[in-house]
């Protein structure tokens, strides 16, 4: 397990180390599938991930994530009331990722893009 960020985080969690170059390390061993959600103890988001902040994405640009999200998709109107699910966006060219708060300050919830 790796904690990335300030040295104070590593000091608070004995046995867990802060790692320089963690993004490259993570990419080498990342076997997660599009749509998988992960928590990272850093504000740095690995390549091929998006923070779960409700961003609207282009379906053609992120086809793997769009396909993975279909089973958990609601209309845009429903998403406004329940943003923890995917939205069908404009119904033709876009979709929206969930908006979820991280478990603790300094952490980020992310979804694998593809």
C-alpha positions as CSV (number, residue, x, y, z in Angstrom):
1,X,0.0,0.0,0.0
2,X,1.4,3.4,-0.9
3,X,0.5,6.8,0.5
4,X,1.5,9.6,-1.7
5,X,1.5,13.2,-0.8
6,X,3.1,15.1,2.1
7,X,5.6,13.5,4.5
8,X,3.2,14.1,7.3
9,X,0.8,11.5,5.8
10,X,3.6,8.9,5.6
11,X,4.6,9.7,9.2
12,X,1.0,9.2,10.4
13,X,0.8,5.7,8.8
14,X,3.8,3.6,10.0
15,X,4.8,1.0,7.4
16,X,3.3,2.9,4.5
17,X,5.7,4.9,2.5
18,X,5.5,7.9,0.3
19,X,6.7,7.1,-3.2
20,X,8.3,9.4,-5.7
21,X,7.3,8.5,-9.3
22,X,4.2,6.6,-8.1
23,X,2.3,7.5,-11.3
24,X,4.7,5.5,-13.4
25,X,4.8,2.7,-10.9
26,X,1.0,2.6,-10.8
27,X,0.7,2.5,-14.6
28,X,3.0,-0.5,-14.8
29,X,0.9,-2.6,-12.4
30,X,-2.6,-1.2,-13.0
31,X,-4.8,-4.1,-14.2
32,X,-8.1,-2.4,-13.4
33,X,-10.9,-2.2,-16.0
34,X,-12.7,0.8,-17.3
35,X,-15.3,1.8,-14.8
36,X,-13.5,0.5,-11.7
37,X,-13.5,3.1,-8.8
38,X,-10.5,3.6,-6.6
39,X,-9.5,5.8,-3.7
40,X,-6.1,7.5,-3.8
41,X,-4.5,9.2,-0.8
42,X,-3.3,12.1,-2.9
43,X,-4.7,14.9,-5.0
44,X,-2.6,13.5,-7.9
45,X,-4.7,11.5,-10.2
46,X,-3.1,8.7,-12.2
47,X,-3.2,8.7,-16.0
48,X,-6.3,7.0,-17.4
49,X,-8.4,8.0,-14.3
50,X,-10.8,10.8,-13.7
51,X,-11.8,12.2,-10.3
52,X,-15.4,11.5,-9.5
53,X,-16.5,15.1,-9.7
54,X,-19.4,14.9,-12.1
55,X,-17.5,15.8,-15.3
56,X,-19.4,15.4,-18.6
57,X,-17.4,13.4,-21.1
58,X,-17.6,12.7,-24.8
59,X,-18.9,9.2,-25.6
60,X,-16.7,8.8,-28.6
61,X,-13.6,9.9,-26.8
62,X,-14.1,7.5,-23.8
63,X,-16.0,4.5,-25.3
64,X,-14.7,1.9,-22.8
65,X,-15.9,3.9,-19.8
66,X,-19.2,4.7,-21.6
67,X,-19.9,1.0,-22.2
68,X,-18.9,0.1,-18.6
69,X,-21.2,2.9,-17.2
70,X,-24.4,1.9,-19.1
71,X,-25.6,-0.5,-16.4
72,X,-25.5,2.2,-13.8
73,X,-26.8,5.1,-15.9
74,X,-29.7,7.5,-15.2
75,X,-31.1,10.5,-17.0
76,X,-29.5,13.9,-16.4
77,X,-32.6,15.0,-14.4
78,X,-32.3,11.9,-12.2
79,X,-28.5,12.5,-11.8
80,X,-29.1,16.0,-10.4
81,X,-31.1,14.4,-7.6
82,X,-28.7,11.4,-7.2
83,X,-25.2,12.3,-8.5
84,X,-23.6,9.1,-7.3
85,X,-24.5,7.3,-10.6
86,X,-23.6,7.9,-14.2
87,X,-25.8,10.3,-16.3
88,X,-26.8,9.8,-19.9
89,X,-25.6,13.4,-20.5
90,X,-27.1,15.0,-23.5
91,X,-28.6,11.6,-24.6
92,X,-26.5,11.5,-27.8
93,X,-22.9,12.5,-27.6
94,X,-22.0,12.9,-23.9
95,X,-22.3,11.1,-20.6
96,X,-21.5,12.3,-17.0
97,X,-19.4,10.5,-14.4
98,X,-20.7,10.3,-10.8
99,X,-19.9,12.9,-8.3
100,X,-18.8,11.4,-5.0
101,X,-17.0,12.9,-2.0
102,X,-13.7,11.2,-0.9
103,X,-13.6,9.4,2.4
104,X,-11.2,11.9,3.9
105,X,-9.7,15.3,3.1
106,X,-6.6,14.9,0.9
107,X,-7.9,11.8,-0.7
108,X,-9.6,11.5,-4.1
109,X,-12.1,9.0,-5.6
110,X,-11.3,8.1,-9.2
111,X,-12.8,6.0,-12.0
112,X,-10.6,4.2,-14.5
113,X,-11.2,5.6,-18.0
114,X,-10.0,2.7,-20.1
